[in-house]
Amino acid sequence: MATSLPEIKAPDFIHVNLLPIEYRVVRKDYSFLIDMRILISVTALIAVGAAYMIGQSFFRANLENKRGALAEVQKEIGANAYVGARIKELEKLRDDKTAKNNSLKSISVSKKKWVRILEGINKSMPLNMWIETMKQSEANDNEMELKGRTYIFPEIAEYMLELEKNEYFSKVFLNSIELQKESNRSSFMFTIRINLNPNVGIDHMAADPAKQPPAPAKEGA
């Protein structure tokens, strides 16, 4: 039976410096520097962690304060929401009133002009003709459309020429004409588009001699 040999340990060497003391070089121990580096690194890590925790707590507290202030502002806005709704209602009412006032002013200013326009339409109309509808264009205030009827075809051209002579009308166009057969008599239905003269207004009417009051009689006449 084989027996195991005991483990042989390497001999420990002893360093002996045989130089004289004045020539000996003493080795310096720098192991403490490694300990200082570890200590500084750990201290810096702890400081950074503490600063991060302090910063997080500060920002968290600041964020909570901001959220609280925002909630108070939103609460105040909700409490005063009726004021904004009331302001919008008043603004809408003001705009409606302003639009109505402007419309009334426009009617008052252009009333005399439209009286003259209607007089010109009626005055130029032949005997065998009548107007069924009359409307102003929605896209252009200086344009209107007439729909009428006549028993005599040439009266349509005559009517257009008479309208063009009126100073309140710049151009007259014939849009359509159609023969309407009835039981006892036929007629012509026509549509005329009239461009109004925008340069003729109240100032021109004021200078109309027909509207001027009669001159006073001279004494002794």
C-alpha positions as CSV (number, residue, x, y, z in Angstrom):
1,M,0.0,0.0,0.0
2,A,1.4,3.3,-1.1
3,T,1.9,6.1,1.4
4,S,1.5,9.8,0.5
5,L,4.5,11.9,1.0
6,P,4.2,15.1,3.1
7,E,3.9,18.3,1.2
8,I,7.1,20.1,0.9
9,K,6.9,23.9,1.7
10,A,9.2,26.3,-0.1
11,P,11.7,27.7,2.3
12,D,11.3,31.2,3.6
13,F,14.1,33.5,2.5
14,I,15.4,36.1,4.8
15,H,16.6,39.2,3.2
16,V,19.8,40.3,4.9
17,N,21.4,43.6,3.9
18,L,25.1,43.4,4.5
19,L,25.8,47.0,3.4
20,P,27.0,49.4,5.9
21,I,24.3,51.6,7.5
22,E,25.3,54.7,5.7
23,Y,25.0,52.9,2.3
24,R,21.7,51.2,3.0
25,V,18.5,52.3,1.1
26,V,15.4,52.1,3.2
27,R,12.3,51.0,1.2
28,K,9.4,53.4,1.6
29,D,5.9,52.0,2.3
30,Y,3.3,53.6,0.0
31,S,0.4,51.2,0.9
32,F,-1.3,54.0,2.8
33,L,-1.8,55.9,-0.5
34,I,-4.1,53.1,-1.7
35,D,-6.1,53.3,1.4
36,M,-6.4,57.1,1.0
37,R,-7.7,56.7,-2.6
38,I,-10.3,54.3,-1.5
39,L,-11.3,56.6,1.3
40,I,-11.6,59.7,-0.9
41,S,-13.6,57.7,-3.6
42,V,-16.0,56.4,-1.0
43,T,-16.3,59.9,0.6
44,A,-17.0,61.5,-2.9
45,L,-19.6,58.8,-3.7
46,I,-21.3,59.4,-0.4
47,A,-21.3,63.2,-1.0
48,V,-22.7,62.8,-4.5
49,G,-25.4,60.5,-3.2
50,A,-26.3,62.9,-0.4
51,A,-26.4,65.9,-2.8
52,Y,-28.7,63.9,-5.2
53,M,-31.0,63.0,-2.4
54,I,-31.1,66.6,-1.1
55,G,-31.7,67.9,-4.7
56,Q,-34.5,65.3,-5.2
57,S,-36.2,66.2,-2.0
58,F,-35.9,69.9,-2.8
59,F,-37.3,69.5,-6.4
60,R,-40.1,67.2,-5.1
61,A,-41.1,69.8,-2.5
62,N,-41.0,72.6,-5.1
63,L,-43.1,70.5,-7.5
64,E,-45.7,69.8,-4.9
65,N,-45.9,73.5,-4.1
66,K,-46.3,74.3,-7.8
67,R,-49.0,71.6,-8.1
68,G,-50.8,73.1,-5.1
69,A,-50.7,76.6,-6.5
70,L,-51.9,75.3,-9.9
71,A,-54.8,73.5,-8.2
72,E,-55.7,76.7,-6.4
73,V,-55.7,78.7,-9.7
74,Q,-57.8,76.1,-11.5
75,K,-60.2,76.1,-8.6
76,E,-60.5,79.9,-8.8
77,I,-60.9,79.7,-12.6
78,G,-63.7,77.2,-12.2
79,A,-65.4,79.4,-9.5
80,N,-65.3,82.4,-11.9
81,A,-66.2,80.5,-15.1
82,Y,-69.6,82.1,-15.2
83,V,-68.0,85.5,-15.6
84,G,-66.3,84.4,-18.8
85,A,-69.5,83.0,-20.1
86,R,-71.4,86.2,-19.3
87,I,-68.7,88.3,-21.0
88,K,-69.1,86.2,-24.2
89,E,-72.8,86.7,-24.0
90,L,-72.4,90.4,-23.7
91,E,-69.9,90.6,-26.5
92,K,-72.3,88.7,-28.8
93,L,-75.1,91.0,-27.8
94,R,-72.9,94.0,-28.5
95,D,-71.9,92.7,-31.9
96,D,-75.6,92.0,-32.8
97,K,-76.6,95.5,-31.7
98,T,-73.7,97.0,-33.7
99,A,-74.7,95.1,-36.8
100,K,-78.3,96.2,-36.4
101,N,-77.3,99.8,-35.9
102,N,-75.1,99.7,-39.0
103,S,-77.9,98.2,-41.0
104,L,-80.3,100.9,-39.8
105,K,-77.7,103.6,-40.7
106,S,-77.2,102.1,-44.1
107,I,-81.0,102.0,-44.7
108,S,-81.3,105.6,-43.6
109,V,-78.4,106.8,-45.8
110,S,-79.4,104.9,-48.9
111,K,-83.2,105.4,-48.5
112,K,-83.4,108.3,-50.9
113,K,-81.1,106.6,-53.4
114,W,-83.4,103.5,-53.5
115,V,-86.4,105.7,-53.9
116,R,-84.9,107.1,-57.0
117,I,-83.8,103.7,-58.3
118,L,-87.4,102.3,-57.9
119,E,-88.8,105.4,-59.6
120,G,-86.4,104.9,-62.5
121,I,-87.5,101.2,-62.9
122,N,-91.1,102.1,-62.8
123,K,-90.9,105.2,-65.0
124,S,-89.0,103.4,-67.8
125,M,-91.5,100.5,-68.0
126,P,-93.7,100.2,-71.1
127,L,-97.5,99.9,-70.9
128,N,-97.7,96.2,-71.6
129,M,-95.0,95.2,-69.1
130,W,-95.0,94.4,-65.4
131,I,-92.3,93.3,-62.9
132,E,-92.9,90.1,-60.9
133,T,-89.8,89.9,-58.7
134,M,-86.9,92.2,-57.9
135,K,-83.9,91.4,-55.7
136,Q,-80.5,92.7,-54.9
137,S,-77.4,90.4,-55.4
138,E,-76.0,88.9,-52.2
139,A,-72.5,88.9,-53.6
140,N,-72.6,92.5,-55.0
141,D,-74.6,95.4,-53.5
142,N,-74.4,97.3,-56.8
143,E,-76.2,94.6,-58.7
144,M,-79.8,93.7,-58.9
145,E,-82.0,91.3,-60.9
146,L,-85.5,92.0,-62.3
147,K,-87.9,89.3,-63.5
148,G,-90.9,90.6,-65.6
149,R,-93.4,89.8,-68.2
150,T,-94.7,91.5,-71.3
151,Y,-97.1,90.8,-74.2
152,I,-95.0,92.6,-76.8
153,F,-91.5,91.2,-77.5
154,P,-89.8,94.5,-78.7
155,E,-90.8,96.2,-75.4
156,I,-88.0,94.3,-73.7
157,A,-85.3,95.9,-75.8
158,E,-87.1,99.3,-75.4
159,Y,-87.2,98.9,-71.6
160,M,-83.5,98.0,-71.4
161,L,-82.6,101.1,-73.5
162,E,-84.6,103.3,-71.2
163,L,-83.0,101.9,-68.1
164,E,-79.5,102.6,-69.5
165,K,-80.5,106.2,-69.9
166,N,-81.0,106.5,-66.2
167,E,-78.0,107.9,-64.3
168,Y,-78.5,105.4,-61.5
169,F,-77.9,102.4,-63.8
170,S,-74.5,101.8,-65.4
171,K,-75.2,98.7,-67.5
172,V,-78.2,96.5,-68.2
173,F,-78.0,92.8,-69.4
174,L,-80.6,90.4,-70.6
175,N,-80.1,87.1,-68.8
176,S,-83.0,85.1,-70.2
177,I,-86.2,85.3,-72.1
178,E,-88.9,82.7,-72.4
179,L,-92.3,82.4,-74.3
180,Q,-95.1,81.6,-71.9
181,K,-98.2,80.3,-73.7
182,E,-101.5,80.7,-72.0
183,S,-105.1,79.7,-72.8
184,N,-106.1,83.0,-74.2
185,R,-102.9,84.9,-74.8
186,S,-99.1,84.3,-74.9
187,S,-96.5,86.4,-73.0
188,F,-92.8,86.7,-72.7
189,M,-91.1,86.2,-69.4
190,F,-87.7,87.8,-69.1
191,T,-84.8,88.3,-66.6
192,I,-82.7,91.5,-66.6
193,R,-79.5,92.1,-64.6
194,I,-78.8,95.7,-63.7
195,N,-75.5,97.1,-62.5
196,L,-76.1,100.1,-60.3
197,N,-73.9,103.2,-60.6
198,P,-72.0,103.5,-57.3
199,N,-70.9,107.0,-58.0
200,V,-74.4,108.4,-57.8
201,G,-75.6,109.0,-54.2
202,I,-77.3,111.4,-51.9
203,D,-75.0,114.3,-52.7
204,H,-76.1,114.0,-56.3
205,M,-79.7,113.9,-55.3
206,A,-79.3,117.0,-53.2
207,A,-78.1,118.9,-56.2
208,D,-81.1,117.7,-58.3
209,P,-83.1,120.8,-59.3
210,A,-86.3,118.8,-59.0
211,K,-85.7,118.5,-55.2
212,Q,-84.8,122.1,-54.6
213,P,-87.4,124.3,-53.0
214,P,-89.0,127.0,-55.2
215,A,-87.3,130.4,-55.2
216,P,-89.2,133.1,-53.3
217,A,-91.2,135.5,-55.5
218,K,-89.7,138.9,-56.0
219,E,-91.4,141.9,-54.4
220,G,-93.3,144.1,-56.8
221,A,-93.6,141.3,-59.5
